[in-house]
C-alpha cells in the first residue's frame, strides 16, 4: 500500500483517525488468578496479556544479586496473532530484542533494592498484532506490576508515533507500520516527563524527529491518564469488596 493511500485529502488516516488521535484503549487488571499480578490491554486491535510473578527466590544461584532483585522478561507472540500463522521460538531474534528493551525500560523504575536476592518475572503474550506491539507490552507490564504490588517510582507509559508524507501521526496500526513509514516508540515517566525508552524501527529525517517525538510524548501522557483511571477504579472496587 502506498503512503498516499494512508492519508486522505481531508487529513484522515486509513482507519478514520486524525493524525494526533490514539486508537481506542481498553485495559483490565487481575485477569489471571494464579499470577501475583496480571493485566490485559487492547490498543486498537492489538491485544496483549501480561503476568507478573514475584518477588520470589532466584532459580539459578549464579544470577543472585545481593543488593537487589533481578528482572526477567519473556515475550511471546501467539501463532494466531496475525493473518499469517507463524510460530516463533523463544530464541527468535526479534522476540529477544523486544524482551531486552522491556527489561531495560523497567530496571531503573522498579525499586529492586527492596527485594535483594530475589527475582521478578514478567511474561508477555501478544494475542493479536495490529501494530504498536512494544508500546502495548510496556503498558500491560506497567499495570501488571502495579497489580502485583511491586513498588515503582512512577508509571511507565509508552506510545508510538511516525511520519506519513511528512505528517506526524500517533499510534501507528499494522498497515501504517508495514508501509515502511518511519516509526518511533517512546516510553516516559509521566510525573517527571523523563524519557525511559526511545526505539526507532526505521530511518526518520532529523527535521521530523522533534515533532514526532513530541507527538509520541503527548500520546504517553494520554495513555497515563487512561491507565491511572483503570488502576484507581480497580483499587476502589477492591476496597469496597473488603469493606462489605
matplotlib code that plots the C-alpha trace (Angstrom):
import matplotlib.pyplot as plt

x = [0.0, 1.4, 1.8, -0.6, -3.4, -2.7, -3.7, -6.7, -7.0, -9.1, -6.2, -7.8, -5.9, -6.9, -8.9, -10.6, -8.5, -6.9, -3.1, -2.9, -5.5, -4.9, -6.7, -9.3, -7.7, -9.3, -7.5, -8.1, -6.1, -6.2, -7.2, -5.2, -5.9, -2.5, -0.2, 0.9, -0.2, -1.7, -3.2, -4.8, -4.8, -6.2, -4.9, -7.0, -6.8, -3.5, -4.2, -1.6, -1.7, 0.9, 1.6, 4.0, 5.4, 7.5, 9.4, 10.4, 13.6, 16.1, 16.1, 19.8, 22.3, 24.7, 22.2, 21.7, 22.3, 22.9, 21.7, 18.7, 16.2, 16.8, 14.0, 13.3, 11.2, 9.7, 8.0, 5.9, 3.7, 0.8, 0.8, -2.7, -2.0, -1.7, -3.4, -0.2, 0.1, 3.7, 5.1, 8.1, 10.5, 11.6, 15.0, 13.6, 15.8, 13.0, 11.3, 14.6, 15.2, 11.7, 12.2, 15.6, 14.1, 11.3, 13.7, 16.0, 12.9, 11.7, 15.0, 15.5, 11.8, 11.1, 12.5, 14.5, 16.7, 13.8, 14.0, 17.6, 18.5, 15.2, 13.7, 10.7, 9.4, 7.3, 5.6, 4.1, 1.9, 0.6, -2.7, -3.4, -1.0, -2.1, 0.8, 2.4, 3.4, 6.2, 4.1, 1.2, 3.6, 5.1, 1.7, 0.4, 3.6, 3.2, -0.4, 0.6, 3.5, 1.1, -1.4, 1.3, 2.0, 5.6, 6.9, 7.9, 9.0, 6.4, 4.2, 5.9, 3.7, 4.6, 3.3, 4.4, 4.5, 5.5, 5.5, 3.4, 4.1, 5.9, 2.8, 3.5, 0.9, 0.3, -0.2, 0.5, -1.5, -0.2, -0.9, 0.9, 3.8, 4.1, 4.1, 7.7, 6.6, 9.2, 8.2, 9.4, 8.4, 8.8, 8.3, 8.2, 7.7, 4.7, 5.4, 8.8, 8.5, 11.7, 12.2, 12.9, 12.9, 13.3, 13.3, 13.3, 12.2, 13.4, 15.0, 13.4, 14.7, 16.3, 14.0, 11.0, 12.4, 11.4, 7.8, 7.4, 9.0, 6.8, 3.6, 4.7, 5.2, 1.7, 0.4, 2.2, 0.5, -2.9, -2.3, -1.1, -4.5, -6.3, -4.2, -4.3, -8.1, -8.3, -5.9, -7.8, -11.2, -10.0, -8.5, -11.8, -13.6, -11.2, -11.6, -15.3, -15.3, -13.1, -15.5, -18.6]
y = [0.0, 3.4, 6.2, 8.3, 5.9, 6.1, 9.7, 11.2, 14.7, 15.6, 14.6, 11.3, 8.0, 4.7, 3.8, 7.1, 8.7, 12.1, 12.2, 13.0, 10.5, 7.3, 4.1, 3.0, 1.6, -1.0, -2.2, -4.6, -5.8, -9.0, -11.1, -14.2, -15.8, -17.7, -14.8, -12.3, -9.5, -9.5, -7.2, -7.2, -4.3, -3.6, -0.8, -0.8, -4.4, -5.1, -7.3, -8.1, -10.1, -9.6, -11.7, -10.9, -13.5, -12.5, -11.3, -14.9, -17.0, -16.8, -20.1, -20.1, -19.2, -17.7, -14.9, -13.8, -10.1, -9.4, -5.8, -6.0, -8.2, -9.3, -8.7, -11.4, -10.7, -13.3, -12.1, -14.3, -13.8, -16.2, -18.1, -16.9, -13.2, -12.3, -13.3, -15.3, -18.2, -18.2, -19.9, -18.1, -19.9, -18.4, -17.7, -15.7, -12.7, -10.1, -11.5, -11.4, -7.8, -6.7, -8.6, -7.0, -3.5, -4.0, -5.3, -2.2, 0.0, -1.3, -1.9, 1.8, 2.2, -0.9, -0.5, -3.7, -2.7, -3.6, -7.2, -8.4, -11.9, -12.4, -12.2, -10.7, -12.4, -10.6, -12.7, -11.0, -12.7, -10.9, -12.4, -10.2, -8.0, -4.8, -2.5, -1.0, -4.3, -2.8, 0.0, -2.3, -4.7, -1.9, -0.5, -4.0, -4.8, -1.5, -2.4, -6.0, -4.8, -2.3, -5.2, -7.3, -4.6, -4.2, -0.7, 1.6, 5.2, 6.0, 4.6, 3.7, 4.7, 4.1, 5.3, 5.2, 7.9, 8.0, 10.1, 9.7, 12.1, 14.5, 14.4, 13.3, 10.6, 9.0, 5.3, 3.5, 0.5, -2.6, -1.2, 2.0, 0.2, -2.2, 0.7, 1.5, 4.6, 5.8, 4.7, 5.8, 4.2, 6.4, 5.5, 8.1, 8.5, 10.9, 12.7, 13.9, 13.6, 11.6, 9.6, 6.0, 4.4, 5.6, 3.0, 3.7, 1.0, 2.7, 5.9, 9.2, 12.5, 14.6, 17.6, 15.5, 13.9, 16.6, 16.8, 13.0, 12.6, 15.4, 13.7, 10.3, 12.0, 13.5, 10.0, 8.7, 11.4, 10.5, 6.8, 7.5, 9.2, 6.1, 3.6, 5.6, 5.8, 2.0, 1.3, 3.7, 2.2, -1.3, -0.3, 1.3, -1.9, -4.0, -1.6, -1.8, -5.5, -5.7, -3.4, -5.5]
z = [0.0, -0.9, 1.5, -0.4, 0.4, 4.2, 4.5, 2.7, 1.3, 4.4, 6.6, 7.9, 8.2, 6.8, 9.9, 10.1, 12.9, 12.8, 12.8, 16.5, 17.7, 19.7, 18.9, 21.5, 24.6, 26.9, 30.0, 32.9, 35.8, 37.9, 34.9, 36.0, 39.3, 39.6, 38.9, 41.6, 39.2, 35.7, 33.1, 29.7, 27.3, 23.9, 21.8, 18.7, 17.5, 19.3, 22.3, 25.0, 28.2, 31.0, 34.1, 36.9, 39.4, 42.3, 44.1, 44.6, 45.1, 42.3, 40.4, 39.4, 42.2, 39.7, 39.0, 42.6, 43.2, 46.9, 46.8, 44.6, 42.7, 39.1, 36.5, 33.8, 30.8, 28.5, 25.3, 23.1, 20.0, 19.6, 16.2, 15.6, 16.3, 12.6, 9.4, 8.6, 11.0, 12.2, 15.3, 16.8, 19.0, 22.4, 20.8, 17.9, 17.5, 17.3, 20.4, 22.3, 21.2, 22.5, 25.8, 26.3, 25.6, 28.0, 30.7, 30.3, 30.4, 33.8, 35.6, 36.6, 37.6, 39.7, 43.2, 43.1, 46.1, 48.4, 47.3, 47.4, 46.4, 44.6, 41.1, 39.4, 36.3, 33.6, 31.0, 27.9, 25.4, 22.2, 21.4, 18.4, 16.5, 14.7, 15.2, 18.3, 19.9, 22.0, 23.4, 24.3, 26.1, 28.2, 29.1, 30.0, 32.1, 34.0, 35.0, 35.9, 38.2, 39.9, 40.3, 41.9, 44.4, 43.3, 44.1, 41.2, 41.2, 38.6, 35.8, 32.6, 29.7, 26.1, 22.7, 19.1, 16.5, 12.9, 9.8, 6.7, 3.8, 6.3, 8.5, 12.1, 13.1, 16.5, 17.4, 14.1, 13.2, 11.3, 7.8, 8.6, 10.1, 7.1, 4.6, 5.6, 7.4, 10.0, 13.5, 16.9, 20.2, 23.3, 26.9, 29.6, 33.4, 33.4, 36.7, 35.7, 31.9, 31.8, 28.7, 29.7, 26.2, 22.6, 19.9, 16.2, 13.7, 10.6, 9.4, 10.3, 8.9, 11.6, 10.7, 11.7, 14.9, 17.3, 16.1, 16.0, 19.5, 20.9, 19.5, 20.9, 24.3, 24.1, 23.4, 26.5, 28.7, 27.3, 27.9, 31.5, 32.2, 30.9, 32.8, 36.0, 35.8, 35.4, 38.3, 40.6, 39.6, 40.3, 43.6, 44.6, 43.7, 45.8, 48.7, 48.5, 48.4, 51.5, 53.4, 52.7]

ax = plt.figure().add_subplot(projection="3d")
ax.plot(x, y, z, "-o")
ax.set_aspect("equal")
plt.show()
